[in-house]
């Protein structure tokens, strides 16, 4: 099916799937066509290209007057990022240019999934083999195995059981529009607070490196004896602000950014702050009471991150009819991968802290369940208060870490 043969005057095929009551199903999320391009056909470039001796950049708009010129233009440019039509004042993103017109064919779809599963499994086993036989490449091989093997393997395996080929054309189009507009809505949200928080975690890690990681862990990480015998309960917070190595903070930083941006957009930044802080605490407490009297330090923001994941899992269940299916699938996929990694690395991963953080975030979501709403414009007084208190707790934790690191440096 060709693009130029589907779009007809005054037709916006996805208009019937827009719902004003859902924050992201709004045409205003689509970029407006510049005044100079209105009333014309056109494409928004997705890559650099030379056309008739003129060099165009990604994001640049090329407009033409007639449908015939549009056909010729589409034949000479890379697949566009978006398209412009004379009767619509918004740029239509590439994911929404064409609707589904028939159900997905089961045979080719299943074969494609089989190939993905086999390919991911081979990559995973190959990189695990590299890690086993070449110890110097252990970290890089395991990272590659997780991202290029384990994650795609779990994703393809989950897709196998979703039976997408059973969905009707209407269901496929609803899912297409909902997912595309949700992604755009998330991308419009300001993340200044989250970026500052990630920057603080990085600065703390730099400070740890300066005083040496082992010394920093002994000074402020979670240690059973120091908490119970010395009464240093502040470690319950400070442990969640420190990390054990570059890979550790890299993983946690990416996970916190990924989950945090969704949670703050769907609920609020105050709830994100509260869930993260409370889950750091529940994760630390679970580590203290479930791991037993060990002298191995526990450290990392994983408890808070797992709390965010648990909260989002409950949220995605409550609003399963409104949220795009890929979001809940992605959350479940992350949960499965984390369980697998936790089981394989149980000798050096604090699974008790992970479980405690997950339980903490899930419990908060369940307690808030009746009051949860999507994309609320304003926080309640209680939510604001919880956000402020949790932020103050985190600031106090950062200050305590700084004091302990400064003492070591001195």
N, C-alpha and C positions, 0 to 999 in steps of 0.2 A: 504494500500500500504506500503510495507516494504522498508526501506532505501536501503538495500543491493540488492533489485530487481530493483532499478531504475537507480542508477549510473553505467554507462557503460564506458569502457576505452575511454579516450580522449573526454569525454563529460562534458561540463559545461553548464547546462541548462539555466542559467541566462545570458550567454554571450551576447545574442541578445538584452538584455535590457540595456546594458551599453552604455552610450553616452559621449564621450570625452569632449563635449562642456559644460556639466553640471558638476560642481566641485565635486560633491559627487558620481557620477556614475563611479567610478574608482576602478579597481581591487586592486590598491595599498593600499586601505583602509583596506583590509583584511590582517591579520597577516601572515607573512611568516612562512612556515614550517621549523623548525630547520634542519640544514644539516643532523643531525643524524636520522631524521625521514623521509627524502625524499625517494621516491620510495616505500613507504609502505602504508598500510591502518592504520588508527588510530582514536582515539577520544581525544578530549580535555575535561577533567573532569569539571563537573559543581558543584560537591559536594564531600565531603569526602566519601571514600568507601574503603572497604577491599576486595582485590581480590587475591586469592591464598596465603593468609597470608601477603600480602603486602598492606600497607596503602597508598592510593593516595589522593592528595589534589586538591581543585578546581584550574583549570588552568593548571594542569599537563597533559602532553601528554603521552598517552599509544599507542604504535605502534605494529602492527602485520604484518606478511608477506603476508598472503593469504586472499582471500575473505571469505573463510569458517571460518577462525579464527576471522575475523571481525564480522561475524554473531554471533559467540559464545560470543565475547566480548560485543556486543550490548545487549545481553541477561543478562549480569551480572553486568552492570554498570547503574547508574541513567541516565535519558535522558541527552545526552552530550551537552556541551556548543558549541562544534564545531566538525567537522570531517575532516580527512585527507584521500586523495586518491592518489594512486601512480602517476597519470598523471597530478597532479595539485600541484603547489608549494605554495599554500595558504591554510590556515585553513578556511574551509567553516563554517560560523556561523550557529547555529541551525535553525535560522529563514529562512535560504536559502537552507537548505538541500533538502527539497522536494518542488516541485512546485504544484500549483493547477492543477488538471487534469480534473476537471468538475466544472460547475457552483454551487454556493451555493444553497442548497435546501431551498425553501421559507418557507415551513411548519415548520421544526425544527428551522430555523433561527428566524422566527417571534415568535415562542413559547418561545425561549430563551430570546428574547428581552422583551416579556411580563413578564417573570419571573424576569428579572433584574429590570424592572420598578416597579413591585409590591414590590420586596424586598427592593429597595432603598427608596420607599415611606414609607414603614413600619418602616425602620430604622430612616428616617427623622422625622416622626410623633412621634415615640417613644422617641427619644432624645429631641425633642422640648417639649414633655410632661414632661420629667425629668427636663428640664430647668424651666418649669412653676411651677412644684410642689415642686422642691427641689432647692431653690434659691442658696444654697451653691455650687451647682454643675453647676450653670448657664454657666460659661465660658467653662468648659470642655464639657458639653452637646451640646452647640452651635457649638463648634469646631468640635466635632464628627459628629453632624448633617450636617454640611457643607461638610466635606470631605468624610464621609461614606454614606451620604444620598443625599444631594443636587447635588454634582458634578456627582455621578454615575447616578442619576435620569435624569439630563439634558443630559448627554452623551448617555444614552440608548434611550431617547426620540428623540434626533437628529439622532441617527442611524436608528430609525424607519422610518424616512422620507428620508434617503439616498438611499434606495432601492438597497442595495449591491447585492441582489440576481439577479438583472437584468444585472449585469456586465458579460461580456464574460470571458472565461478562460484566454485569452490573457490580458485583462484589469486587471484581478485579479493578474496575475503574474507581470505585470508591476508595479502595486501598491505595491506589496510585496517587490520587489527588490528596488524600489525607496525609500520606507519607511525605510527599513533595512539599506541601505547604507547611507541615510541621517542621521540617528541616529548615525552611526559610525563616519561620517564626523564631526558632531557637537562635538562629544566627543573628537576629536583630537585637537580642538582649544584651544589655551592658554587663560586663563581667569584671568591672574594676576591682571590687572587693575580693573576688576569687583570685585575680591576678596578683593582688597585693599579698594575699595569704600564701600563694605559691612562692612568691619572691622571698617572703620571710623564711619559709622552710628551706629554701636554697641558701640564704644567708646563714642560717643556723648550721647547715651542713658544712659550709665553708669554714665557719668557726670551729666546728668539730675537727676538720682536717688540719687546721692551723695548730691546734693543741694536741693532735693525734687522735684518731678514732678510738682506740682502746681506752685511753685516759678519759675521753669525753663520755664514753658509755658508763664507765665506773662512776663518773661524777653525777650524772643526771638520768641515766636509763632506769628501767624498772628492775630492781634487784630485791629478791625475797627478804633477805636478812636486813637490808637497810630500811625497808618499809616496816616490817614487823618488829624488829629489835631496836632500830634507831628512831622509829616513828617518823620516817621521811615520806609521809603520804603525798607530798607534792610531786613525787616521781610518777604518780598515777597520771598526771597531766604532762609533765615534761617528757616522758618517754614517747608520747605520741607526736612530739614535735621534732624528734631527732631520727637519724637514720644510720644504718650500719655500713653503707657503701654507696658508690655512684649508681650502681644498677638498682639498688633498693630505692633510692630517692627518685630515680628516673621512672621506674614502674609506678611508684606511688603518686608521683606528680602527674603523670598522664592519666592515671585512674581517677584522681581527685578532680582534675579539670573536666574530664569526660562526664563523670557522674554529677559533679557540682553544678555545671552549667545547665544540665537538664532539671535538677532538683530546684535550683533557684528560679528557673523560668516557670516551671509548673506550679510551684507553691510560692516561695519567697526566699530572699537571701537570709532573712532572720531565722527561718526554719532550717536552712542549710547550716548556719552557724550552730544552732542548738543541737541538731541531730549529730553533727560531727563531734562537737564537744562531749555530749552525753555518751556517744558511742565509744570515744576514746576512753572515757572513764569505765564504762561497762566492760570494754575489752581488757583494760588493765586489771580490773578486779577479777575477771575470769582467769586471766593469766596467773595472778597471785594465788588464787584459791584452787585452781584446777591443775596447774603444772606442778604444784608442790614446792618443797624447799630446794630450789635449784640456785646455783650461783651463776648460771648463764643469764646475761642481761637480755631483757626483752625491749625492743625499741622499734619505732616506726608508726606512721599515721594509718596503718592498715586497719586498725580497729575502727577509727572514724570513717574510713572509706567504706568498709564493709557495712557500717551503720547506714551510710547513704544508700548503698545498694539494697539493703533490707527495706528501707523506707520506700524506695522507688518500686520495689517488687510488690509491696502492698498497694501502693498508689496505682500501679499499672493494672492490678487486678480489679480495683474498685472502678476504674475508668477504662476498662478493657474495650468498651464499645466506642469510646471517643478517641483514645490514643491509637496511633498507628501500630499495627501488629509487629513491625520490625523492632519497635522499642522494647516490648516485653520479651521478644525472642532474644534480643541482644543482651538484656539483663539476665535472662536464664542461662544464656550461653556463657556469660562472664562467671556466673555462679558455678556452673559445671566445671569450667576451666580452673577456677580457684580451688575447688574441691580436689581435682586431680593433682594440681601442683602441690597442694597441702599434704596430700597423702604421699606423694613421691618425695617431698622434701621435709618430711616430719621431723627429721633429726635437727634441722636448723630453722624451721619455720614454726612460729608460735601459733599453732592452730587454735589453742584455747582463747587467745586474744582475738583472733579472727571470728571465732564463733560467738564470743561475748559481744563484740562490736555489731555483728549481724543481728544478734538477738535484741540488742539495745535499740538499734534503728527500727527494726520491725515492730517492737513493742510500742515505740513512740507513735509510729504510723497507725497502729491498731487503736491506741488511746485517742488519737486525733481523728480516727476514721469518720465519725458522723459529721465532723466539721470540715473535712478536706474538700477543697474545690480547686478547679484548674485556673491558673492565670489570674488569681485574685489581684485586684488593683491596689488594695490596701491591706496591711496586716491588722489583726485585732490587737487590742491593748496588751492582752496576755502574750500573744506571739511576739510583739515588739519587745516586751519586757524579757522574755526568755532569750531572745536574740541578743539583747544588750548584755544580760548577765553572762551568757556563754562567751560573748566576745571579750568581756572583762576577764573571765577565767583564762581564756587563751592568751590574752595580753600579759596577764600575771605569769603564766607559764613561760612565755617567751622571755620575760624579764628574769625569771629564776634561772633559765638555761644560760642566759647571757652572764649572769652573776657567777655561776659555777664555772663557765668557760673562762671568764676573766680571771677568776682565782687561779685556775690551772696555768693560764698564760703568765700571770704574775709570779 
